[in-house]
């Protein structure tokens, strides 16, 4: 028997015939390239709105919209390319992984390998290297997560550790030894780019501040609202993805920004399926899965209310989102299950 | 001494696909590509995942769990997270049957 039993369709008891899976998982460059063109055009429009509104109060809503369009797709595309599923052509995939990870602010190979580990040990305490908050989540945890500062601090520590070749036990556990020098090279190059961006205003160059830095800070909370609801309030240490992971109903806007990753249960069951195949995968396995939770706003609202009520010692049953049984209480002290690993 | 073992019919495998074949307590993958038939170990060298549901693209097999890629013809580990090559086995086709060289 193998030492590792990965959390996926097999461990969840979900089945899909091979012919259907192969058709759904087929790779192509086209959908990813179309997405890149649409995203770039969108950024040109929102970037122009920021440029023309600088100096007025309109610059703030413009930077928020631009920041959401910068942050959420960069997360989603960096995730998709870390899986290697965004494009059929590997070099194209790797180039886009590098650029979108630069915007998302995580060293690309660290992103890939820690995420590999997340798929193998999804939401398993002490094994999953991508548990971004303590569970069960209270209001303090919600604030730390949604402001983006906890994640920023973690990613910066990864950058600096890699840059000075101080490889943590987690890095050594998830990444092959041969990849560590590449990770160091990437970290140094990316830190140099960030330093240049931060230094630009000292030379009278302000456009990176208005088009990149401030929008990225403003857009981060929206990006993190997407990632928060992937596993929050669900079961730790479950072999079944159906118990540990949440899908939610999408809309055309959220589906675009998040590259269909609202089908998150489906993604964890079959991580080889590219973003453009997820709707078809969802249709194919629907009768074996729990109903998706309500949409982005309703799901996040319920998570926020539950977190707040938990911190106040009140009952924590949410009206409609799925929760693991131990997440539902009538109030009182909270027993910590997992500590954040990032 | 090499023994040629009858593994399957050529029609048992779809184009650009593989099947799992169990023989003598070992698990093998047998591939049909536009370059011909090939055989490797079935389990990914990264984390003991079966390649059976992996994608075959040209002469590359991609692990379904983490996306590591191997060259089907040589077993070479091509891209992260795999770094250890797959073992390969000689294959011949005779009379519509695929034979794998073992031993």
Boltz contact constraints between the chains, C-beta under 6 A:
constraints:
  - contact:
      token1: [A, 2]
      token2: [B, 48]
      max_distance: 6.0
  - contact:
      token1: [A, 4]
      token2: [B, 47]
      max_distance: 6.0
  - contact:
      token1: [A, 6]
      token2: [B, 65]
      max_distance: 6.0
  - contact:
      token1: [A, 25]
      token2: [B, 55]
      max_distance: 6.0
  - contact:
      token1: [A, 83]
      token2: [B, 67]
      max_distance: 6.0
  - contact:
      token1: [A, 84]
      token2: [B, 67]
      max_distance: 6.0
  - contact:
      token1: [A, 116]
      token2: [B, 66]
      max_distance: 6.0
  - contact:
      token1: [A, 116]
      token2: [B, 81]
      max_distance: 6.0
  - contact:
      token1: [A, 176]
      token2: [B, 83]
      max_distance: 6.0
  - contact:
      token1: [A, 178]
      token2: [B, 83]
      max_distance: 6.0
  - contact:
      token1: [A, 272]
      token2: [B, 64]
      max_distance: 6.0
